[in-house]
């Protein structure tokens, strides 16, 4: 049994806390007061029921709190599942409570492990992140949480990646996982980079005129699938330039269109959202993964007009210059370096 603090009051955080509780760990679920509505509902009810295709069961989470000092009372692991735009503020909150020997994991990371590690160079804390989000899940109105898929072994990377062996050894004690080359490879292999902007933006009219829009049920078509594949082709060129292994998500999109052939995807098709143009499917991916992808393409003269166009559309609709403020090479302070120099930084933590 491990002592784990989960930070995040949305579906991801609650699902992590409930799933790890069922697996026998001592879990504290924390969220800041301004974002704690869902975890306080779970606290009042006394339990959360997991349904769907993951491990099913009732979880009575050991501790649910909005008190950070209480939440950070010597956990072995700190797991963070919040939107990228909230990560740095939460990092600043937890830093005073971190102690040597702890392991921190972000889901999905989007480079948050780099931000944290650079702020705590004097502490012996293993820091890393998952490749993509850990569970495709949603909170239901009756308080249950539904997961579309069982947990699948995740690619993870430490920052710096010279810590990968130790990091994976620690994370395997709570989740099956394997190491990927570095944090950037983990970020770029998230299927969200290919799917979320392309699918959501092409479905904007339907999203804003349909009462109950579900991207994977209502927003997909052969043409949308073709655009997602084309975005993946751009991403493949960038990853080849960086020397990264590429995983593709377009095959699953094609499978989602084959209803009779793939009934096992029914729950995934029914996941709610995006509900508005400011939904995380748009603002998070334009700010984080897609901006990193575009900056790599620009830096190394790889054509990525689709990625650039999708970020531009998301920016115009949200009146926010996502690429300008986003998690680019410049954001991480590694612009102007060669691919080899970037990878060396990600491996060693030193420029």
C-alpha positions in Angstrom: 0.0 0.0 0.0 1.3 3.4 -1.0 0.4 6.8 0.4 -0.8 8.9 -2.5 -2.1 12.5 -2.9 -4.1 13.2 -6.0 -4.4 16.8 -7.0 -7.4 17.6 -9.3 -11.1 17.9 -8.8 -12.3 17.0 -12.3 -13.0 13.6 -13.8 -9.3 12.6 -14.1 -8.4 13.4 -10.5 -11.5 11.7 -9.1 -11.0 8.7 -11.3 -7.4 8.3 -10.2 -8.3 8.7 -6.5 -11.1 6.2 -6.8 -9.2 3.6 -8.9 -6.2 3.7 -6.6 -8.4 3.4 -3.6 -10.0 0.2 -4.9 -6.5 -1.1 -5.6 -5.7 -0.8 -1.9 -3.7 2.4 -1.6 -4.2 5.2 0.9 -5.4 8.2 -1.1 -5.9 11.8 -0.3 -7.8 13.8 -3.0 -7.1 17.5 -3.0 -8.4 20.5 -4.9 -8.2 24.2 -4.3 -11.4 25.8 -2.9 -12.3 27.5 -6.2 -12.3 24.2 -8.1 -13.5 21.8 -5.5 -17.2 21.5 -6.2 -17.1 17.9 -7.5 -14.8 16.5 -4.8 -16.9 18.1 -2.1 -20.0 16.3 -3.6 -18.0 13.1 -3.4 -17.1 13.9 0.2 -20.7 14.6 1.1 -21.9 11.4 -0.5 -19.1 9.4 1.2 -18.1 7.3 -1.9 -17.7 7.3 -5.6 -18.8 4.5 -7.9 -16.7 3.6 -10.9 -18.6 2.2 -13.9 -17.9 1.5 -17.5 -14.9 -0.4 -18.9 -12.3 0.2 -16.1 -12.2 -1.6 -12.8 -15.8 -1.3 -11.4 -16.6 -0.8 -7.8 -17.3 1.6 -4.9 -14.4 3.6 -3.6 -14.4 5.2 -0.2 -11.5 7.6 -0.6 -9.4 7.9 2.6 -9.3 11.7 2.7 -10.9 14.5 0.6 -9.7 18.0 1.4 -9.2 21.6 0.2 -6.5 22.0 2.8 -3.1 21.8 1.0 -1.1 21.3 4.2 -3.3 18.3 5.1 -3.1 16.9 1.5 0.7 17.1 1.4 1.3 15.4 4.7 4.1 13.1 3.6 2.7 11.2 0.6 4.9 8.9 -1.3 3.4 10.0 -4.6 1.8 13.2 -5.8 -0.3 12.7 -8.9 -1.5 15.9 -10.7 -4.5 15.8 -13.1 -5.4 19.3 -14.1 -5.6 21.4 -17.3 -2.3 22.7 -18.5 -3.2 26.3 -17.8 -3.5 25.5 -14.1 -0.4 23.5 -13.6 2.2 26.2 -12.9 0.0 27.8 -10.2 -0.5 24.5 -8.5 3.3 23.7 -8.8 4.1 26.9 -6.9 1.6 25.9 -4.2 3.0 22.4 -3.6 6.7 23.2 -3.8 7.1 24.3 -0.1 5.7 20.9 1.0 7.8 18.6 -1.3 10.4 16.5 0.4 13.3 14.3 -0.7 12.3 10.8 -1.9 8.8 11.7 -3.3 7.6 11.0 -6.8 5.5 13.5 -8.7 3.6 12.6 -11.9 1.5 14.8 -14.2 -1.4 13.4 -16.3 -1.3 14.7 -19.0 2.0 16.4 -18.4 2.5 18.9 -21.3 5.9 19.7 -19.9 4.8 20.4 -16.4 7.6 18.1 -15.1 10.2 20.5 -16.6 8.5 23.5 -14.9 8.5 21.7 -11.5 12.0 20.3 -11.7 13.6 23.6 -12.7 12.0 25.2 -9.6 13.2 22.5 -7.1 16.7 21.8 -8.1 17.8 21.6 -4.5 15.3 18.8 -3.7 15.7 15.1 -4.5 12.2 14.6 -6.0 11.6 12.3 -8.9 9.5 14.3 -11.4 7.9 13.1 -14.6 4.7 12.8 -16.7 2.4 10.5 -18.6 2.0 10.2 -22.3 -1.4 11.6 -22.7 -4.2 11.5 -20.1 -4.5 8.5 -17.9 -8.3 7.8 -18.3 -10.9 8.8 -20.8 -13.6 9.3 -18.2 -16.4 11.6 -17.1 -18.4 12.4 -13.9 -22.0 11.6 -14.4 -24.9 13.7 -12.9 -25.7 10.9 -10.3 -22.2 11.1 -8.9 -20.8 8.0 -10.6 -17.7 8.2 -12.8 -17.6 6.3 -16.1 -14.4 5.3 -17.9 -14.4 4.3 -21.5 -11.4 2.1 -21.4 -9.5 0.0 -18.8 -6.2 1.4 -17.7 -3.6 0.6 -20.5 0.1 0.5 -19.7 1.3 4.1 -20.2 4.4 5.5 -21.6 6.1 7.8 -19.1 9.2 10.0 -18.9 11.1 11.7 -16.2 12.6 15.1 -16.4 15.5 14.8 -16.8 15.2 11.5 -18.6 18.5 10.2 -17.1 16.1 9.5 -14.1 13.9 7.3 -16.3 15.0 4.0 -14.8 14.4 5.1 -11.2 11.1 6.9 -12.2 9.6 3.9 -13.9 10.6 1.6 -11.0 8.7 3.9 -8.7 5.7 4.4 -10.9 5.3 0.7 -11.6 4.5 0.2 -8.0 1.1 2.0 -8.7 0.6 1.8 -12.5 2.0 -0.5 -15.2 4.2 1.7 -17.3 7.2 1.9 -19.5 9.8 4.5 -20.3 9.8 6.7 -23.5 12.8 8.6 -24.6 12.0 11.9 -22.9 9.3 14.4 -21.9 8.9 15.8 -25.4 8.3 12.4 -26.9 5.7 11.8 -24.3 4.0 15.1 -25.1 4.0 14.6 -28.8 2.6 11.1 -28.6 -0.5 12.2 -26.9 -3.4 11.4 -29.3 -5.0 14.7 -28.2 -2.6 16.7 -30.3 -3.9 15.1 -33.5 -7.6 14.7 -32.5 -8.9 17.5 -30.3 -8.3 20.7 -32.3 -9.1 19.1 -35.7 -12.2 17.3 -34.5 -13.6 20.1 -32.3 -13.0 23.0 -34.6 -14.6 21.2 -37.6 -17.6 20.4 -35.4 -18.1 24.0 -34.0 -21.4 24.6 -35.8 -22.9 21.4 -34.6 -21.4 21.8 -31.1 -23.0 25.2 -30.8 -26.4 24.2 -32.1 -26.7 20.7 -30.6 -28.0 20.3 -27.1 -25.9 17.3 -26.2 -22.8 17.3 -28.5 -20.4 14.4 -28.1 -17.3 14.7 -30.3 -16.7 11.0 -30.8 -20.4 10.4 -31.5 -21.5 13.5 -33.3 -18.4 15.2 -34.6 -16.6 12.5 -36.6 -17.0 11.8 -40.3 -14.7 10.4 -43.0 -13.5 13.9 -43.8 -12.8 14.7 -40.1 -10.8 11.4 -39.9 -8.9 12.4 -43.0 -7.9 15.8 -41.5 -6.8 14.0 -38.2 -4.6 11.7 -40.3 -3.1 14.7 -42.2 -2.3 16.4 -38.9 -0.6 13.2 -37.8 1.4 13.2 -41.0 2.7 16.6 -40.0 3.5 15.4 -36.5 5.4 12.4 -37.9 7.8 14.6 -39.8 8.5 16.6 -36.7 9.1 13.5 -34.6 11.3 12.0 -37.2 13.4 15.2 -37.1 13.7 14.8 -33.3 14.5 11.1 -33.4 11.3 10.1 -31.6 9.1 7.0 -31.9 5.7 7.8 -33.3 2.3 6.4 -32.2 -0.7 7.1 -34.3 -4.3 7.6 -33.2 -6.0 7.9 -36.6 -6.8 4.1 -36.6 -9.0 4.5 -33.6 -10.8 7.4 -35.2 -11.6 5.2 -38.2 -12.7 2.4 -35.8 -15.1 4.9 -34.0 -16.9 5.4 -37.4 -17.5 1.6 -37.7 -20.3 1.3 -35.2 -21.3 -2.3 -35.8 -17.7 -3.6 -36.1 -16.6 -1.9 -32.8 -19.4 -1.9 -30.2 -16.7 -1.9 -27.5 -16.2 1.8 -28.3 -19.8 2.7 -27.4 -18.9 4.4 -24.0 -16.0 6.3 -25.6 -18.3 7.6 -28.3 -20.7 8.8 -25.6 -18.2 10.9 -23.6 -19.5 14.4 -23.2 -17.9 17.4 -24.8 -16.6 19.6 -26.0 -19.5 21.8 -24.9 -18.2 25.3 -26.0 -15.3 26.9 -27.9 -13.5 27.5 -24.6 -13.6 23.8 -23.7 -10.3 22.2 -22.7 -10.3 20.1 -25.9 -9.6 23.4 -27.7 -7.9 25.8 -25.3 -5.6 23.3 -23.6 -4.3 21.6 -26.7 -3.9 24.9 -28.6 -1.9 26.2 -25.7 0.2 23.1 -24.9 0.8 20.1 -27.2 -0.1 21.7 -30.5 2.0 24.8 -29.8 5.0 22.7 -28.9 4.5 20.7 -32.1 4.3 23.9 -34.2 7.3 25.5 -32.5 9.4 22.4 -33.3 8.2 22.5 -36.9 9.1 26.2 -37.2 12.5 25.7 -35.6 13.6 22.9 -37.8 11.9 24.0 -41.1 9.2 21.3 -41.2 6.0 22.3 -43.0 3.0 22.2 -40.6 0.3 24.4 -42.2 -2.6 22.4 -40.7 -1.3 22.6 -37.1 -0.6 26.3 -37.6 -4.0 26.9 -39.1 -5.9 25.0 -36.3 -4.1 27.0 -33.6 -4.9 30.3 -35.5 -8.6 29.4 -35.7 -8.7 28.4 -32.0 -7.0 31.7 -31.1 -9.4 33.8 -33.2 -12.4 32.1 -31.7 -11.2 32.5 -28.1 -9.5 35.9 -28.6 -6.3 34.5 -27.2 -3.0 34.1 -29.0 -2.3 30.6 -27.9 1.0 30.2 -29.8 2.4 33.4 -28.4 1.7 32.5 -24.8 1.9 28.7 -25.3 4.3 26.0 -24.4 6.7 26.4 -27.2 10.5 25.8 -27.3 10.9 29.4 -26.3 8.6 28.8 -23.3 10.9 26.0 -22.1 14.0 28.1 -23.0 15.4 25.7 -25.6 14.7 27.7 -28.8 17.8 28.2 -30.9 19.2 24.7 -30.1 19.6 21.8 -32.5 17.4 18.7 -32.1 20.4 16.9 -30.5 20.9 19.8 -28.1 17.2 19.8 -27.1 17.3 16.1 -26.5 20.5 16.4 -24.5 18.8 19.0 -22.3 15.8 16.8 -21.8 18.1 13.9 -20.8 20.5 15.8 -18.5 18.5 18.9 -17.4 21.4 21.1 -18.4 21.7 23.3 -21.4 
